[in-house]
Amino acid sequence: MATPEISVQLYSIHAALDADLDGSLAKLADIGLQTVEAFDFVRRADALKESFERYGLSSPTAHAILIEDEGVATPDGLLTVPPAEETFAAANVLGVQTVIDPFVAPERWTTLADVQRNADRLNARAEQAKAYGLKVGYHNHDHELTTKIDDRPVLEVFAELLDPAVQLEVDLYWANAGGADIVELLRRLGDRVVAVHVKDGPMRPGISARELPKDQQPAGQGDVPLAAVLTADDLTIPYAVLEFDHYEGDVFDGLAQGYAWLQKTLA
């Protein structure tokens, strides 16, 4: 297996970014990170670009709402949705290659019609993105694994309805919380998987993205079988993206611990 490039989802440090964007990105660079996954980038693309260039950072993947076209209620609050053209133009400013939709609410996955609707909308965005030289993708939580159609997780039904060019980012923590055998899931999804989210913590009963957990831990310190996934010989994963949905300690220290663990695991 080719060694994944280590990245970090900037949502992990969203509060720090809002307080001090440049200083926060400097801290990531000091950890040793050279690749990030941009979040909430449309309104501050120029500022991000300036700091990326200053600290030698790149953002080949990024998160932005694509499937919904109105405000999206997430466990962390309401996300506004700029027009797709603005999103793709900002992605070009930052050198992004794949724009990934991070969340479609659980109630939008309950029927085959729901799944078809989500696929149709993302396929349409994929066609729009071509004009900007971009690809699009989707990132899961637990509900796309726990919700099933004909005894199959809706994430896999969804994948079959997508244009082959549409990519997927598998969140290993949420896939595990959703009951998936992660290695087998990745094998079935195949080479459309552009990245995985590497996060960890205890897998306690009832864990769900409907309420963001408060007990996530640095990568390698929880119950998610991250090493088994990242060292599987037959999987090709371009990017291993560190993330916290929430972290009770110093988030930069938590990311530094996860980065050190990933370096050792992937060596």
N, C-alpha and C positions, 0 to 999 in steps of 0.2 A: 504494500500500500504506500502510495506517495504520502509524504509527511504533510499534514495540514498546516497552513499558515495560521499563526495565532493572532486573533483579533480581540476586540472588546466592544460590546454594545454600549454606546454612550448613554443609553437610558440608565445604566447602572449608576452614573454620576450626574443625573439630571439636575439635582438640587445644586451641586457644586458648579456645574456648568452655568446655571442661571446666575450664580453669585460671582463667578470669576471664570469665564470661558477660557481665556488664554492660560491662566495659571493652572487650571484643571488639566488641560491638554498637556502642559509642560510636565505635570506629575505623571501622567501616563507614559510619556516619552522617557522620563527618568526611570520608570519601572523596567523599561526595555522594549515596550510595545512600539511597533512601527505601523500597525494596521488597526483601524477602528471601524466600527459600523455606525454611521451617522444616524441620529435620531432628531426629530423636530428641526430639520435642517433648512426648510424652505425660507423661513423668516430671517435666518442668520447665515446664509450660505457664504456671503463675502467674509464675514468674521471668521467662520470656520476655515475657509480656504487660507486666509492669512496665517492663522495659527498652524494649520496643517503644514504649510510651506516652511514656517519658522522651525518646527520641531521634526520635520521629516516624516510626517504621518500621511497615510493614504486611506481612502475609504472605498474599497471596491464594492462593498455592499452597504445598503442603507435601508432604513425603515420609513415608510410613509403609507398612510391609508390610501388604498386604491379601489377596493371593491365598493365600499359605501361612498356616497357623494354628499352626505350631510354629516353633522356632528356625530361622533361615535362615543357612546358611553362605555368606558372601560373600568376595571376595578380601581384604577388610579385617578379617575375623573373623566371629564369630557375632552375628547380630542377634536379640534377643528380640522376641516378637510379643505385645503386649497384646491383649485382646479388642477387636473392632472397635468395640463401643459406647464403650469408653474412648477409643479413638483419635478417634472422631467427636466425643465430648463435649469433648475437649481441643482439637480443631480449632475448635470453636465458641468456646471461650474466647479463641482467638487471632484470630478473624475470618477464618479460612481459608475459601476457597470451593471449592477442589478438592484432594482428598487423592490423591496419586499414589504408586502402588506402584513402588519404584525398582529391583526386581531379582527375577527368577525365574531360577533356575539353568539353565545350558545343557542339562542332561540332561532338563529338563522341557519341551523344545521339539522333541523329535526326531521325533514322529509326529503325525498329525492328531488322534489321541485326546488327546495331550498338549495341543495347542493348544486343542482344544474344552474340555478340563478347565480350563485357565487362563481362558478366556473365560467359562465358566459360573460360575466362582468370582468373577470380577470383576463380572460382571453381578449376582450375588447381593449383593455388597457395595454396588453402585450402588443397589439397591432399599433396602437398610438405610440408606444415607446420606441418602435422600430425607427420612426422618423428622427429620433434623438440618438440613435445608436445604442439603445438600452434594452435590457431584458427586465422582466418583472418576476416576482415570486411570491410565495406565501409562507408564513410562519405559524406553527400550531401552538395550541395550549392543550390542556387535558381533554376538553370536551369534544374535540375532533377525533379522539380515540375512544372515549366512553360511549358516544352516540354511534349507533350502528344501523345500517340498512342491510337487510338480508344477512344479518350476522357478520357484516363486514364494517370496520371502522369507517366513518364517513370521510376521513382524510384520504383513504385509499380509493374510495369511490370518486371523490373529488379529483384526485390525481389522474384517474383514467379519463375524466372529462375535459382535462386541460389540454391546450395546444402543447405539442411536444417541446416547444421552446420555453414554456413557462417552468420556472425552477421552484424548488422547495427548500426551506430551511427548517430542519427538524430540531425542535427544542427537546433535548434529551431528558431534562428534568420533568417537563410536562408530559412527554411521551411515556416516561416511566410511571408517573402519577396516574396516567390514563390506562395503565395496565398492559402496555405493549411490551413485547420482547423486542428491545430496541434494535439489536443487531439484525434480527429477521425483518423488522420493519424497513430498515435502511436497505437491506438486500432487495426487498420487493419494490421499493421506490426507485432504486437504481441510480443512474447517473444524472437524473434531474435534481438530485440533492446537491446544492451548491455550498451549503454550510450547515453546521450544527451549533446549537447554543449549548455551551458547557456551563452548567450550574449544578449545584449540589445542595444536599440537606437531608434531614430525616424524612423518610417516606411513611408518614403517619396516616391512619385511617381518615378518610374524608378530605384529604388535601385537594384543593381546587383553585383554579384561577378566578373563580367568582369572588374570592377573598384572598388578596395577596398574602402569602405566608410570611411570618415574621421570624422564621428560624432557619433561613437559608445559610449555608456555610461555604467557605472557600472550596473551590473544585478539589476533589480528592479526599474531602473530609466527611462526606455524608454517605447516603445509601445508594445513590445512583451509580450504576455500573459503568462509569465513564471510561475507565481504562480498557475494559473489554471492547467497547465500541471503537475507541480511538486507535487500538492496536490490532483490530481485525484485519487479517491479510487481504481479504477480498473486497474491502470497502475503499472507495476513493472519495475523500472528503476534502475539498479545496480549502475551506476555512473552518477553524475551530474558534468559536466566538465566546469568550468569557462574558457572563452576565449575572447580575443580581436583580431580581425583582424588588428585593428589599434586603438590606443588611444592617444588623444592629450595631456592628462595630465601625471602625474607620474603614470606609469603603475602598480607599486606595490601598490600605494594608491588606484587605481581603482580596483585592485583585492581584496584588503583588504575590500573595501566597498561592493563588490559583495559577498565576503565570509561571511561577517557579515549579509547581507541580506538573503543569503541562509540558514545560521544557524537558523535565526529567522523564516524563512518561513517553514523550514523542522521540526522545533521543535514540 
